[in-house]
Amino acid sequence: MRVFSGIQPTGIPHLGNYLGAITNWVKLQQAHECFYSIVDLHAITIQQDPELLQRNTAEMAAALIACGIKKENLFRQSKVSQHSELGWILFCHTPVSWLTRMHQWQTKSQKNEKKLGLLSYPVLQAADILLYKANLVPVGEDQLQHLNLTNDISKSFNSTYKPVFKEIKGLFSSDKSKRIMSLRNPLVKMSKSDIDASRINITDSPDLIKKKISKSVTDSISGISYQNDRPGITNLLHILMSIQDLQSEKWNLDLPELQSKVEQEFGNKSTQEFKKIVIDEIVQHLDPIREKFNETRHIVDTIIANGENRAGKVASSTLAEVHDALGLK
């Protein structure tokens, strides 16, 4: 089975990115052939500062490698020119009506100038996936419509010319890892667009992690319990469970069992005591990632060169089939 997924070059990931997507990417490498792209061409649908984009791309690459992504599986989208070429071919084949119905176009076009790239980037996204004839794509639920569009484009191309592409299936994150919320407002997801104190970045120092978790919003109820009406405590529990489950899956339980186990382990802890447990777990887990990041951040161009060559060879093979189907051979 072949896996493809892409991530925007937004710099250093936060704990929500790590537990929600990156750890899943790492696991998939054990059993599948994986291609992971830093999608820097998608980033320029909104105007970027060139120096900041370059730094954010390098930091994202270093962070992914530090988290366990194999360097031969990682590449920058802009360094594999076949993405752009297949994108153009699929632009010529995709009805505009398919794009104007996309939810993200309807939302983002209200906030930004209505440029062609913002409308058509789901087609480039389809090209990203189809170039590698991926079977599986790890996605968030907000990307399901884009995945369906990719399959629509694939089926239309295959029926118009000849079969080249495969049907794509999505892989979704586990319930707990999807719900890593803001430390300052546990009713919304952890986000880079929020203040720094609202999130744990994977390269944060132990002192900074301690400061952020200590000041995280909880409640005045005594004891620790897993309840919907305690969003702050439940968010810290999700962080703790998700990190510990990377090793043992000890929290992979039905809800009644989960609530009982939380009560058994933490029910008599004060909020301060429980926060210290969470702090220690995060620090212990992120320490080697931060060290690896610092070793890697200034040499990523060299490190991922093999991954870019590998991706280019597979992409070239697929594009040759597309050329043949179109009569461009």
C-alpha positions as CSV (number, residue, x, y, z in Angstrom):
1,M,0.0,0.0,0.0
2,R,1.2,3.5,-0.9
3,V,0.6,6.5,1.4
4,F,0.7,10.2,0.4
5,S,0.1,13.2,2.6
6,G,1.1,16.9,2.6
7,I,1.6,19.5,5.3
8,Q,1.9,23.3,5.0
9,P,5.3,24.9,5.7
10,T,4.1,26.8,8.8
11,G,7.3,26.4,10.8
12,I,7.5,24.4,14.0
13,P,4.5,22.2,14.7
14,H,2.6,22.3,17.9
15,L,1.5,19.4,20.1
16,G,-1.9,19.2,18.3
17,N,-0.2,18.8,14.9
18,Y,2.2,16.3,16.4
19,L,-0.4,14.1,18.2
20,G,-3.1,14.5,15.5
21,A,-1.1,13.9,12.3
22,I,2.6,13.5,12.6
23,T,2.7,10.5,14.9
24,N,0.3,8.8,12.5
25,W,2.6,9.5,9.6
26,V,5.5,7.9,11.7
27,K,3.4,4.8,12.3
28,L,2.4,4.4,8.7
29,Q,6.0,4.1,7.7
30,Q,6.3,0.8,9.4
31,A,4.0,-1.0,7.0
32,H,3.6,1.2,3.9
33,E,5.5,2.9,1.2
34,C,5.2,6.6,2.2
35,F,5.6,9.9,0.4
36,Y,5.3,13.0,2.7
37,S,5.4,16.5,1.1
38,I,5.9,19.9,2.5
39,V,3.5,21.7,0.2
40,D,5.2,25.0,-0.3
41,L,3.4,25.7,-3.6
42,H,0.1,25.5,-1.7
43,A,1.4,28.0,0.8
44,I,1.7,30.8,-1.9
45,T,-2.1,30.8,-2.6
46,I,-1.8,33.5,0.1
47,Q,1.1,36.0,-0.3
48,Q,4.1,35.0,1.7
49,D,7.2,36.8,2.9
50,P,10.0,35.0,1.0
51,E,12.5,34.8,3.8
52,L,9.8,33.6,6.3
53,L,8.5,31.0,3.9
54,Q,12.1,29.6,3.4
55,R,12.7,29.5,7.2
56,N,9.3,28.0,7.9
57,T,9.9,25.3,5.3
58,A,13.3,24.4,6.7
59,E,11.9,24.3,10.3
60,M,9.0,22.1,9.2
61,A,11.4,19.7,7.5
62,A,13.7,19.5,10.5
63,A,10.7,19.1,12.9
64,L,9.3,16.2,10.8
65,I,12.6,14.4,10.8
66,A,13.0,15.0,14.5
67,C,9.6,13.5,15.1
68,G,10.6,10.3,13.3
69,I,9.7,10.8,9.6
70,K,12.3,9.0,7.5
71,K,14.4,11.5,5.4
72,E,13.9,9.4,2.3
73,N,10.1,9.8,2.6
74,L,10.2,13.6,2.8
75,F,10.3,16.2,0.1
76,R,9.4,19.8,-0.8
77,Q,6.6,20.0,-3.3
78,S,8.3,22.8,-5.3
79,K,11.4,20.6,-5.9
80,V,9.3,18.0,-7.8
81,S,8.2,19.8,-10.9
82,Q,5.8,17.1,-12.0
83,H,3.3,18.4,-9.4
84,S,2.9,21.6,-11.3
85,E,2.7,19.9,-14.7
86,L,0.1,17.4,-13.6
87,G,-1.7,20.2,-11.9
88,W,-2.0,22.1,-15.2
89,I,-3.2,19.0,-17.0
90,L,-5.9,18.4,-14.4
91,F,-6.9,22.1,-14.4
92,C,-7.7,21.6,-18.1
93,H,-9.9,18.7,-17.2
94,T,-11.8,20.0,-14.1
95,P,-15.1,21.9,-14.3
96,V,-15.1,25.2,-12.5
97,S,-18.4,24.3,-11.0
98,W,-16.7,21.5,-9.1
99,L,-14.4,24.1,-7.5
100,T,-16.8,26.8,-6.6
101,R,-18.8,24.4,-4.5
102,M,-15.8,23.6,-2.2
103,H,-16.4,24.8,1.3
104,Q,-12.9,26.2,1.8
105,W,-13.2,28.3,-1.3
106,Q,-16.5,29.7,0.0
107,T,-14.9,30.5,3.3
108,K,-11.5,31.7,2.3
109,S,-12.6,33.8,-0.6
110,Q,-14.6,36.0,1.8
111,K,-11.4,36.8,3.7
112,N,-8.9,37.0,0.9
113,E,-8.8,38.5,-2.6
114,K,-10.4,36.0,-5.0
115,K,-7.3,34.8,-6.9
116,L,-7.2,31.9,-9.2
117,G,-4.8,29.9,-7.0
118,L,-7.2,30.0,-4.1
119,L,-10.0,28.6,-6.3
120,S,-7.9,25.9,-8.1
121,Y,-5.5,24.7,-5.4
122,P,-7.7,21.6,-4.7
123,V,-6.8,20.5,-8.2
124,L,-3.1,20.8,-7.5
125,Q,-3.9,18.9,-4.3
126,A,-5.4,16.1,-6.4
127,A,-2.3,16.1,-8.6
128,D,-0.1,15.8,-5.5
129,I,-1.9,12.6,-4.5
130,L,-2.5,11.1,-8.0
131,L,1.2,11.5,-9.0
132,Y,2.1,8.8,-6.5
133,K,-0.9,6.5,-7.2
134,A,-1.5,6.5,-3.5
135,N,-4.0,4.1,-2.0
136,L,-4.3,5.9,1.4
137,V,-4.2,9.5,2.4
138,P,-4.2,10.5,6.1
139,V,-6.5,13.5,6.3
140,G,-8.6,15.5,8.8
141,E,-12.3,15.5,8.5
142,D,-12.2,19.0,7.0
143,Q,-10.4,17.6,4.0
144,L,-12.9,14.9,3.1
145,Q,-14.5,17.1,0.4
146,H,-11.1,17.6,-1.2
147,L,-10.5,13.8,-1.1
148,N,-13.8,13.2,-2.8
149,L,-12.9,15.8,-5.5
150,T,-9.6,14.0,-6.1
151,N,-11.6,10.7,-6.7
152,D,-14.0,12.6,-9.0
153,I,-11.1,14.0,-11.1
154,S,-9.4,10.6,-11.2
155,K,-12.6,8.8,-12.4
156,S,-13.3,11.5,-15.0
157,F,-9.7,11.3,-16.4
158,N,-9.7,7.5,-16.5
159,S,-13.1,7.3,-18.3
160,T,-12.2,10.1,-20.8
161,Y,-8.8,8.7,-21.7
162,K,-7.6,5.4,-20.2
163,P,-7.1,4.1,-16.7
164,V,-4.1,5.7,-15.1
165,F,-5.1,6.6,-11.5
166,K,-6.4,4.6,-8.5
167,E,-9.2,5.3,-6.1
168,I,-8.1,7.0,-3.0
169,K,-9.2,6.2,0.6
170,G,-8.8,8.5,3.6
171,L,-7.3,7.6,6.9
172,F,-8.7,9.6,9.9
173,S,-7.0,10.4,13.2
174,S,-8.2,8.8,16.5
175,D,-10.8,10.6,18.5
176,K,-8.5,11.7,21.4
177,S,-5.7,13.0,19.1
178,K,-8.2,15.1,17.1
179,R,-9.2,16.9,20.2
180,I,-6.0,18.6,21.4
181,M,-7.5,22.0,22.4
182,S,-6.1,25.5,23.2
183,L,-4.6,25.8,26.7
184,R,-6.3,29.2,27.1
185,N,-9.6,28.3,25.6
186,P,-10.2,24.5,25.7
187,L,-13.4,24.9,23.6
188,V,-11.4,25.6,20.5
189,K,-8.6,23.5,18.8
190,M,-4.9,24.3,19.5
191,S,-3.8,26.6,16.7
192,K,-0.8,28.6,15.5
193,S,-3.0,31.6,14.8
194,D,-3.7,31.9,18.5
195,I,-1.4,33.4,21.1
196,D,1.8,31.5,21.9
197,A,0.6,30.7,25.5
198,S,-2.3,28.7,24.1
199,R,-0.2,25.9,22.6
200,I,2.9,23.8,23.2
201,N,5.3,23.9,20.4
202,I,7.3,20.7,20.0
203,T,10.6,22.6,20.5
204,D,9.5,24.4,23.6
205,S,12.0,24.3,26.5
206,P,11.0,22.4,29.7
207,D,10.6,25.7,31.5
208,L,8.3,27.1,28.9
209,I,6.2,23.9,28.9
210,K,5.9,24.1,32.6
211,K,4.9,27.8,32.4
212,K,2.2,27.2,29.8
213,I,0.7,24.1,31.4
214,S,0.7,25.7,34.8
215,K,-1.3,28.6,33.5
216,S,-3.7,26.5,31.4
217,V,-7.4,27.1,32.0
218,T,-9.1,24.4,34.1
219,D,-11.8,24.7,36.8
220,S,-12.3,24.8,40.5
221,I,-13.8,21.3,41.0
222,S,-11.8,19.1,43.3
223,G,-10.2,16.0,42.0
224,I,-9.6,14.9,38.4
225,S,-12.3,13.3,36.2
226,Y,-13.0,12.7,32.5
227,Q,-16.2,14.7,31.9
228,N,-17.6,16.8,29.0
229,D,-18.3,19.7,31.4
230,R,-14.6,19.9,32.4
231,P,-13.1,20.9,29.1
232,G,-9.8,22.2,30.5
233,I,-9.1,19.1,32.6
234,T,-10.3,16.8,29.8
235,N,-7.9,18.5,27.3
236,L,-5.0,17.9,29.6
237,L,-6.1,14.3,29.9
238,H,-6.2,14.0,26.1
239,I,-2.7,15.3,25.9
240,L,-1.5,12.8,28.6
241,M,-3.4,9.9,27.1
242,S,-2.2,10.5,23.5
243,I,1.4,10.7,24.6
244,Q,1.2,7.6,26.7
245,D,-0.7,5.7,24.0
246,L,2.2,6.1,21.6
247,Q,4.0,3.5,23.7
248,S,1.3,1.2,25.2
249,E,-2.2,2.2,24.2
250,K,-3.2,2.0,27.9
251,W,-6.0,4.4,27.3
252,N,-7.6,2.7,24.4
253,L,-10.8,1.9,26.4
254,D,-14.5,2.3,26.1
255,L,-15.9,5.5,27.7
256,P,-17.1,3.9,31.0
257,E,-13.7,2.1,31.4
258,L,-11.8,5.2,30.5
259,Q,-13.7,7.3,33.1
260,S,-13.1,4.6,35.7
261,K,-9.4,4.4,35.0
262,V,-9.0,8.2,35.2
263,E,-10.8,8.2,38.5
264,Q,-8.6,5.4,39.8
265,E,-5.3,7.0,38.7
266,F,-6.0,10.7,39.3
267,G,-9.2,11.1,41.2
268,N,-7.5,12.1,44.4
269,K,-5.0,14.5,42.8
270,S,-5.3,18.2,43.0
271,T,-5.3,20.2,39.8
272,Q,-1.7,21.4,40.6
273,E,-0.5,17.8,41.2
274,F,-2.1,16.6,37.9
275,K,-0.6,19.4,35.9
276,K,2.8,18.4,37.2
277,I,2.2,14.9,35.9
278,V,1.2,16.3,32.5
279,I,4.3,18.6,32.4
280,D,6.7,15.8,33.2
281,E,5.2,13.5,30.6
282,I,5.4,16.2,27.9
283,V,8.9,17.3,28.8
284,Q,10.2,13.7,28.8
285,H,8.6,13.0,25.4
286,L,9.6,16.2,23.7
287,D,13.2,16.5,25.0
288,P,14.8,14.1,22.3
289,I,12.7,15.7,19.6
290,R,13.9,19.2,20.5
291,E,17.5,18.0,20.5
292,K,17.1,16.3,17.1
293,F,15.5,19.4,15.7
294,N,18.4,21.5,16.7
295,E,20.9,19.1,15.1
296,T,19.0,19.1,11.8
297,R,17.5,22.5,11.2
298,H,20.5,24.0,9.3
299,I,21.2,21.0,7.0
300,V,17.8,20.0,5.8
301,D,18.5,20.7,2.1
302,T,21.2,18.0,2.2
303,I,19.2,15.6,4.3
304,I,16.1,15.5,2.2
305,A,17.8,15.5,-1.2
306,N,17.4,11.8,-1.5
307,G,13.7,12.0,-0.7
308,E,13.2,14.6,-3.4
309,N,15.0,12.4,-6.0
310,R,13.0,9.4,-5.0
311,A,9.7,11.3,-5.3
312,G,10.8,12.7,-8.6
313,K,11.4,9.3,-10.1
314,V,7.9,8.0,-9.1
315,A,6.3,11.2,-10.3
316,S,8.0,11.1,-13.6
317,S,6.8,7.5,-14.2
318,T,3.2,8.5,-13.5
319,L,3.4,11.6,-15.7
320,A,4.8,9.6,-18.6
321,E,1.6,7.5,-18.4
322,V,-0.5,10.6,-18.4
323,H,1.4,12.0,-21.4
324,D,0.7,8.7,-23.2
325,A,-3.0,8.8,-22.4
326,L,-3.3,12.4,-23.6
327,G,-1.3,11.9,-26.8
328,L,1.6,14.0,-25.6
329,K,4.1,11.2,-25.7
